[in-house]
Amino acid sequence: MENSERAEDILEAVWIAVVEEGDNSASLEALDVEAREPALMDLERQALIEVKGERVYLRSEGRIAGEKVVRRHRLAERLMMDILDLKGSNANAKACEFEHLLNEGVDTRICTLLNHPTTCPHGRPIPLGECCRAARHAAEVGVVPLTEMKVGQKGEIAYLTTSDAKKMQKLMSLGVLPGNDICLNRRFPSYIFHVGNSEFAVDEQLAREIFIRTDVAE
């Protein structure tokens, strides 16, 4: 059954609260939804959620369906930023609109186009799809943050996710720019890497904002 945009938004919010934030349920108030709202009742009829009093619980079927909704949303965010070069609240609004247009076939194509990104622009993980698992099995890992690289591994800088102007300026001054080759030398106590003939060190937080395409030919 195809759910309404409102139902998908509710399911996504419940999934995030339960799966990512570790709560056992989400409150109706936090979801900004009424107990008798049609979209909520539709989800309950499908046995995706269970409403008890003022709390909404995620059922096992809802975990699967919710993960797909979250995946589509975060892929849409990556598309807005990486391909369409939209950022900020405008990008998020467009991603919210676009995610509802994606079916499983389309989201697979977008994920492949984006080289199977592991996180959204806000650093939250994108749930794996079958295309991601197939790429990993074939050793085509795609784009990963610098923190997921192994010592000695080489790649090409794909994009930077920081919205902090000072951080961006620092990275650019280091020569950390999309298209440049990079090699990770150490992971502790800081991330030390080579770009060109120069060696640099960054902390873990900044390393998480540098994304590397690891399947380039060496």
C-alpha positions as semicolon CSV with decimal commas, in nm:
position;residue;x (nm);y (nm);z (nm)
1;M;0,000;0,000;0,000
2;E;0,130;0,346;-0,091
3;N;0,116;0,585;0,202
4;S;0,038;0,956;0,190
5;E;0,319;1,208;0,230
6;R;0,189;1,289;0,578
7;A;0,193;0,923;0,680
8;E;0,548;0,882;0,554
9;D;0,659;1,191;0,747
10;I;0,508;1,050;1,067
11;L;0,664;0,709;1,011
12;E;1,002;0,870;0,946
13;A;0,983;1,071;1,269
14;V;0,888;0,764;1,475
15;W;1,169;0,559;1,316
16;I;1,427;0,827;1,400
17;A;1,303;0,854;1,759
18;V;1,312;0,479;1,817
19;V;1,597;0,350;1,602
20;E;1,843;0,640;1,606
21;E;1,764;0,825;1,926
22;G;1,704;0,508;2,130
23;D;1,360;0,593;2,267
24;N;1,109;0,312;2,302
25;S;0,837;0,527;2,145
26;A;0,748;0,879;2,032
27;S;0,488;1,108;2,185
28;L;0,196;1,245;1,985
29;E;0,301;1,592;2,097
30;A;0,655;1,551;1,964
31;L;0,517;1,419;1,636
32;D;0,270;1,709;1,619
33;V;-0,012;1,470;1,537
34;E;-0,361;1,406;1,673
35;A;-0,461;1,057;1,789
36;R;-0,743;1,038;1,534
37;E;-0,552;1,188;1,245
38;P;-0,620;0,980;0,929
39;A;-0,252;0,941;0,838
40;L;-0,170;0,803;1,183
41;M;-0,468;0,570;1,173
42;D;-0,362;0,444;0,829
43;L;-0,020;0,347;0,965
44;E;-0,183;0,170;1,258
45;R;-0,420;-0,022;1,029
46;Q;-0,119;-0,146;0,834
47;A;0,039;-0,267;1,161
48;L;0,340;-0,040;1,107
49;I;0,287;0,140;1,437
50;E;0,087;0,094;1,755
51;V;-0,071;0,384;1,941
52;K;-0,112;0,350;2,318
53;G;-0,248;0,657;2,489
54;E;-0,019;0,947;2,401
55;R;0,267;0,727;2,277
56;V;0,338;0,582;1,931
57;Y;0,532;0,255;1,916
58;L;0,714;0,120;1,611
59;R;0,632;-0,237;1,510
60;S;0,881;-0,465;1,333
61;E;0,708;-0,407;0,999
62;G;0,730;-0,035;1,066
63;R;1,106;-0,057;1,120
64;I;1,148;-0,192;0,768
65;A;0,910;0,057;0,607
66;G;1,045;0,349;0,812
67;E;1,404;0,270;0,717
68;K;1,311;0,292;0,349
69;V;1,147;0,632;0,401
70;V;1,451;0,763;0,590
71;R;1,681;0,627;0,318
72;R;1,484;0,806;0,045
73;H;1,486;1,133;0,238
74;R;1,859;1,131;0,303
75;L;1,940;1,031;-0,053
76;A;1,723;1,322;-0,167
77;E;1,923;1,553;0,061
78;R;2,249;1,429;-0,089
79;L;2,110;1,479;-0,439
80;M;2,011;1,836;-0,360
81;M;2,357;1,917;-0,225
82;D;2,594;1,713;-0,440
83;I;2,426;1,732;-0,780
84;L;2,192;2,032;-0,772
85;D;2,419;2,238;-0,542
86;L;2,131;2,346;-0,315
87;K;2,212;2,407;0,051
88;G;2,047;2,512;0,376
89;S;1,674;2,527;0,442
90;N;1,593;2,543;0,072
91;A;1,771;2,213;0,009
92;N;1,594;2,048;0,301
93;A;1,253;2,169;0,182
94;K;1,317;2,041;-0,170
95;A;1,445;1,709;-0,032
96;C;1,125;1,669;0,171
97;E;0,921;1,720;-0,145
98;F;1,138;1,499;-0,362
99;E;1,165;1,200;-0,128
100;H;0,796;1,124;-0,173
101;L;0,845;1,089;-0,549
102;L;1,108;0,817;-0,513
103;N;1,015;0,453;-0,542
104;E;1,259;0,169;-0,479
105;G;1,375;0,160;-0,840
106;V;1,443;0,533;-0,857
107;D;1,619;0,554;-0,522
108;T;1,852;0,275;-0,632
109;R;1,947;0,472;-0,942
110;I;2,005;0,789;-0,742
111;C;2,212;0,601;-0,484
112;T;2,427;0,456;-0,762
113;L;2,459;0,799;-0,925
114;L;2,582;0,940;-0,595
115;N;2,823;0,647;-0,554
116;H;2,642;0,496;-0,253
117;P;2,693;0,774;0,005
118;T;2,703;0,664;0,368
119;T;2,572;0,981;0,534
120;C;2,338;1,269;0,462
121;P;2,470;1,630;0,453
122;H;2,400;1,654;0,829
123;G;2,622;1,354;0,904
124;R;2,341;1,109;0,981
125;P;2,381;0,759;0,834
126;I;2,192;0,662;0,521
127;P;2,048;0,312;0,565
128;L;2,205;0,066;0,323
129;G;2,013;-0,050;0,019
130;E;2,067;-0,366;-0,183
131;C;2,269;-0,164;-0,434
132;C;2,505;-0,055;-0,153
133;R;2,550;-0,411;-0,030
134;A;2,619;-0,531;-0,385
135;A;2,876;-0,254;-0,436
136;R;3,050;-0,342;-0,109
137;H;3,051;-0,709;-0,199
138;A;3,217;-0,617;-0,528
139;A;3,467;-0,401;-0,335
140;E;3,318;-0,085;-0,483
141;V;3,280;0,093;-0,152
142;G;3,197;0,431;-0,309
143;V;3,211;0,753;-0,108
144;V;3,297;0,736;0,263
145;P;3,409;0,989;0,526
146;L;3,782;1,005;0,592
147;T;3,716;0,837;0,930
148;E;3,616;0,515;0,752
149;M;3,936;0,483;0,552
150;K;4,214;0,244;0,646
151;V;4,571;0,350;0,709
152;G;4,752;0,348;0,375
153;Q;4,431;0,364;0,175
154;K;4,416;0,611;-0,113
155;G;4,127;0,786;-0,276
156;E;3,998;1,103;-0,432
157;I;3,828;1,384;-0,239
158;A;3,462;1,375;-0,342
159;Y;3,308;1,660;-0,140
160;L;3,313;1,846;0,191
161;T;3,005;1,869;0,413
162;T;3,095;2,138;0,664
163;S;2,873;2,448;0,663
164;D;3,119;2,631;0,890
165;A;3,290;2,900;0,681
166;K;3,606;2,896;0,895
167;K;3,636;2,517;0,867
168;M;3,580;2,534;0,493
169;Q;3,847;2,802;0,461
170;K;4,089;2,589;0,664
171;L;4,027;2,282;0,448
172;M;4,067;2,480;0,128
173;S;4,391;2,632;0,253
174;L;4,519;2,277;0,314
175;G;4,441;2,186;-0,046
176;V;4,156;1,959;0,061
177;L;3,946;2,018;-0,248
178;P;3,718;1,790;-0,454
179;G;3,917;1,604;-0,718
180;N;4,248;1,602;-0,530
181;D;4,412;1,270;-0,443
182;I;4,445;1,181;-0,076
183;C;4,617;0,908;0,125
184;L;4,549;0,838;0,495
185;N;4,869;0,785;0,694
186;R;4,748;0,769;1,056
187;R;4,419;0,758;1,246
188;F;4,536;0,828;1,602
189;P;4,568;1,058;1,793
190;S;4,460;1,265;1,493
191;Y;4,391;1,190;1,128
192;I;4,709;1,250;0,930
193;F;4,692;1,242;0,553
194;H;4,877;1,341;0,238
195;V;4,730;1,567;-0,027
196;G;4,977;1,611;-0,307
197;N;5,324;1,637;-0,154
198;S;5,206;1,785;0,177
199;E;5,103;1,615;0,502
200;F;4,822;1,748;0,722
201;A;4,648;1,658;1,049
202;V;4,284;1,714;1,146
203;D;4,071;1,607;1,441
204;E;3,799;1,342;1,415
205;Q;3,514;1,591;1,382
206;L;3,672;1,759;1,083
207;A;3,774;1,423;0,935
208;R;3,406;1,320;0,935
209;E;3,330;1,614;0,707
210;I;3,577;1,511;0,436
211;F;3,428;1,253;0,199
212;I;3,648;1,032;-0,015
213;R;3,577;0,834;-0,329
214;T;3,773;0,515;-0,255
215;D;3,705;0,313;-0,570
216;V;3,926;0,521;-0,799
217;A;4,203;0,342;-0,984
218;E;4,539;0,369;-0,814
